[in-house]
Structure formats: structure tokens, C-alpha cells
Amino acid sequence: MPSLDPSTVIWFVAALAICGVILRPWRVPEYVWALSAAVLLTGLGFIPFSSALAAVAKGGDVYLFLIGMMVLAELARQEGLFDWLAMYAAQHAKGSGQRLFDLVFIVGTLVTIFLSNDATAVVLTPAVYAAAKAAKAEPLPYLFVCAFIANAASFVLPISNPANLVVFGSHMPPLLDWLWRFSLPSVAAIGLTYLVLRFTQRTHLRKPLETVITLQPLSSGARLTALGILLTAVLLLLASAFDLQLGLPTFCAGVATASLIHLRQRLNPMPVLKGVSWGCCRWWLACSCWSRGWRKPA
């Protein structure tokens, strides 16, 4: 009986896990499929245990980056910052679906660039849906914006997508080198995404919207969160410019922002910690094992 090629088995098991992540049979969480595949491949010896541990250890910068960004995103969600931005866009659309589309596109692009595509896809999307319903607009065109701009703008900066840290690892290009490589493709991707969505959704965008939108004042916690996000973005740009790893600065900035807000308002930080998608970290942990197996099969 011919022996199984380790690389083939790894690819096959990883493909099955990805199908489980996408289809979610029996409503099993995504990270369960990813981690199960990594444990199975390690347990059967297709990925040496030492290599799996080394891969997990190498992903430390990615985990810290993810946790820091997710803390900031969850903080912004709980403080109502994303809801306020979405309702602000709806109010300033002044009854025009096309203007609302443009404003949501701009907000989605900025959130993706400075807070990662996960924040746009997971946190901004519900706020945009609520704003569209308040404006009595068909939500689908604006949800398409969130879904597609989360990909189109994910290479503008190294911090725009956690996958950037995985792909480049310890060989992340300095900021100026990154901008030289990816600025033009990113502008093209964002521009084409805008044109295609604007064209395909033109019928929905012609319909008039509600002009009276109630916009609640921005809370002090939301203002502090916005300031923390802005300072984090500046910090990460400086770290990237000096060719430093981004994980630890992101983690520290997220924890510092959350601590400041919770201490000032005397709130329990547990709701923010519970709201963080820890399954996302488990997913990236599993991907680290797979990537090590693909590079160096047993």
C-alpha cells in the first residue's frame, strides 16, 4: 500500500476544515473546525509536534495584534462609536441614497485602513444595517459596501489586515517600502470596487430616503475611544516606519485605551473582554500550524 504524501494530506484536511468554517454544519463555531484540523494533523504525525509549537510561538505577534485591535473594536461598539458614525452618515445623506452610499464607503474604507478589515466586516456592518433601516433604505447595497471594502482596502497599510502579518511574518516591509508596493494596487482595488458597486446598485440608490434622522450626542466614552483609535493608528504607523513588529504596540494601545475609559467611568471591563472574538485568535493559531505543515511536511 503506497504511503500517503504528507503535503497532500495536509492540504486535504485543511480544505475540509475551511469548508467547515464556511458552511458551519450543525452550527459548530468556525474555530472548532480549524483547531480540529490542526490537532488531527499534529496527532497523526503529519505535522511534527515541535514544528506545531514553533509555528504557534511564531504567531505571537499576530495574536497580540488581533487582541489589541479586537479590544478597540469591541470598545468602539459598546461605546456606540460605530453606531454614531453610521447614523451621522445617514443624517448627512439628506435623503439621497447615492450620498449615503458614498459616506458609508468612506467610513468603511477608513475603518478598514486604520482598524483592520475584521472591524469593518464584524462591527461596522450591524451599525450600517441599523442606519439604513432608520433611513428607510434597502440595506443590501450598504452591506455590500462593508463586505467588499473590507477586502479592497485591506492592503493599504500593514495594519489593515491581520493576514498581512501572517504572510510577511518577521519580514514585514518598512512602511515606505509597503506604500511603494501596495499604494497603486490598493487605490485601483478601492476605485474599482466603488465603481462596480455603484453601478450594480444604481436602481436601489435612486430611491429617496428618510430625511429626519435622530442623531444622539457622542458620549465621552465614544470620544475617548475615537482618540485611542487615532493614537493607536499613529503609533502603528511609527512602528511600521521604523520596521518594528506591530503586535505588542497594538496590544498595549488597546489595553491602555480600555483601561482609561473603564477607570474614568468606573465600569467593569469584563463585558469588553467577553465581547472579543477569541475564536478568531484560535482560527489564526490553527492557520499557523497549517502553514508550518505546508512549508515543511513531516
N, C-alpha and C positions, 0 to 999 in steps of 0.2 A: 504493500500500500504506500503510495507516494506521500512524502511528508508535506505538510502544509507550509506554504510560504508565509512567514510572519507578517510581511508588509501587506499581503493580500487579506489576511485575517483581520489585521488592524483596520484597514480601510473598510472592510465589510461590516465589522462590528460598529465602527464609528458611523457608517452610513445608516445602520439600523437605529442607532441612538439618535441621530439627527432627525430621522423620520418620527421617532417617538416624541422628540422635542416639538416638531412642527404640528403633528396630528394630535398629540396628547390623548392617546386612547385611555379609557377609564378615568379621564381627568387627573391622571398622575402628573405631578409638577415636573417642569422641564428638567430641573437639575437632577431629579431621580434617574432619568434615562441617561444623562451624561455621566453621572458618577457611577452608575451601574456598569456602563461600558468600560470605564477606566478600571474599576475594581476587577471586572471579569478578565480583561486583558492582562492585568498585573497578576492576578491569581493563577491564570493558566500559563504564565511564564512568557507570554509574547512580548511583554514589556518588563524588563528586569526591575525588581523592587527598588534597587538602588537608583536606577535611572528615573523611576517614577518619583521617588523622593527628591532627587536632584531637580527634576522638572518643576515640582511643586515649590521648592525653595526658590528657584529662579523667577517664579511668578510673583514673588513678594511685592515687587514694585507695582505690578498690575492690581493686586488685591488692595493695597493701600490707596491707590488712585481711585479704584471703584468705590471703596468705603467712603472716602472723603467726598467724592462727587455725589454719591447717593445720600449722604447725610445732608449736604447742602440742598439737593433737590427735594428731599422729604421735608426739610425745614421750610423751604420756599412754599411747598404745597400746604403744609399745616398753617403757616402764617398767612396764607391767602395771596401770595405774591403772583403766582401764575393765574389765579382767578382774576385778580385785579388787572393784569396785563391783557387778558383775553377780553374782559368787559370794557377796558379802555379802548381796545381796537374796535369793538362793536359800537361803542358810543361815537367814536370819531369817524366811523364809516358813514354816518349821516344818511342811513337808508340805502346806501349803494352797496350791492353785493360785490362789485368789482373792487371798490375801495377796501371793503372788509377782507377780501381775498389778498390784496396787496399787503395790508397791515399784518395779517396772520402770517403771510410768507416772510415778512421782515422779522417779526418776533421769533418765528420758528428757526430762521437762519441764525439769528444772534444767539438763541438758547443752545442750538447745536454747536456753534463755534466755540462758545465760552463755557458751556456746562455739559457738553457731550451729547451725542445722539440719543443715548438712553433717556436723558431727561426730557427731550422733545417727544420721543415715542411714548414714554410711560407717564410722565407727569403733566406735560403741556396739553396732550391730546384731550383728556377729560375736561380741562378748563375751556378749551376751544369749543368742544361739543356743547357745553353749558352756555357759552356766549352765543353760539349760533342759534340755539333754541330760544334764548332770550330775545334775539333779533328776529325771530320767526323766519330763519333762513334754513334752507336744505343743508343739513350738516355735512353731507358727504364730500363736497368739494374742499371744505376746510380741513376735514380729517385726512383727505388725500395729501394736502399740503404738509401736515405733520408727518405722515408716513414717508413721503418721498424726500422732503428736505432733510430729514434725519439721516438719510444716506448721502444725498447730493453734497451737503456741506460738511461731511464728516472727515474730510482731508484738508480743510482749510488750515487747521493748526494741529500739532501733535496731540493736544488735549481734547480734540473734537470727537474722538472715538477710542474707547479702550483697546480696540483691536490694533490700533497703531502701536501701542506699547508692546503687544504680543508679537506683531510681525517684525518689528525692528529690534526688540529686546534691548540688550546692552549697547546696540549700535545705532541708537536713535540719532538722526542727524541734528546738528545745531539748528536753531530757529531760522537763521538767514538761509542756510542750505535747504531747509524744509520748504520755506516760502519760495525759493528759486525753483524747486522741483514741482511743487503742487499748486501754486497760485493760479497759473493759467488753466490747468485741468479743472480745478475747483470752480473757477469763475464760469468755465464752459458748462460744467455739470449743473451748477445752480441756475444759470441762464436758460439752458435747455429745459430743465425741469419746470421753470416758471412758464416758459412759452407753451410747452405741451399741456400742462395742467390748465393754463388759462384758456387755451383753445378748446380742449376737450370738455371743459366745464362751462363754456360760454353761455349755454342756454340757461343753466341754473343761476348764473351770476347776473343775468339781466333782470331778474325778478326783484321788485322793491322790497326793502326790509323795514322792520320796525325802527322808527326814529327816536322814540323815547326809551332810553336805556338808563336804568338807575345804576350809578357807579358809587359804591361805598368808598369812603376815605381810606387811604392806605394806612394800615396800622403801624405803630412804632416798630413792632417786631418784624413786619414785612420790609420796612425801610432798612433796618439793621441787616436783615438777610440780603437785601439787594446790595448794600455796601460790602458785606462779607464776600458775596459772589464777585463783585467788581475787583476787590482787593486780591482775591484768590486768582482771578484771571491775570492780573498784573504780575503777581508772584510767580505764576507758572510760566508766563512769557519770559520773565527774567531768568528763571531756572533753565528753560529751553535755550535761551540765548547763550547761557554760559555752559551749555552741554551737560546739565545736571539731570539726574533722574527725577521724575515728576511725582512718584508715588508718595513719598514722605511729606513733601510740601503740601500736597493736596489733602492728605490725611490730617495734618496739623491744622491747616486752614479750616477744614470742615469742623473739626472738634472745637477749635477756638471760637468759631462763629456760633456754633450751637451752645457752647458753654456760656458765652457772653449774653446771649439772648435769654437763656433759661435762668441764669443767675439774676439778671436785671428784672425779669418778670416773675422770678421765684416759682418756676414751673418744674414739673417732673420731666426729666429728659427721656424717660422710658418710651413714651409714645413715638418719639422720633426714631429711637433705636428699633422699635418693633416695626415701624413703617419702612425701614430699609430693606431692600430686596436682597436678603442674604443668599437666596437661591442663585442670584446672578454670580456671586463670588464662587459658589460651588460649581457652576457651569464653567467658569474660566479655569478653575482648578482642574476639572476634568479635561478641558481642552489642552492644558499644559502637558498632561500625561500623554494624550494622543499625539501631540506634536513631537514629543520626545520619541515616541514609538515610530513615527514616520521617518524621522531623521536617522534613527539608529536602531533598527529592528534587532530583536534578540537572535 
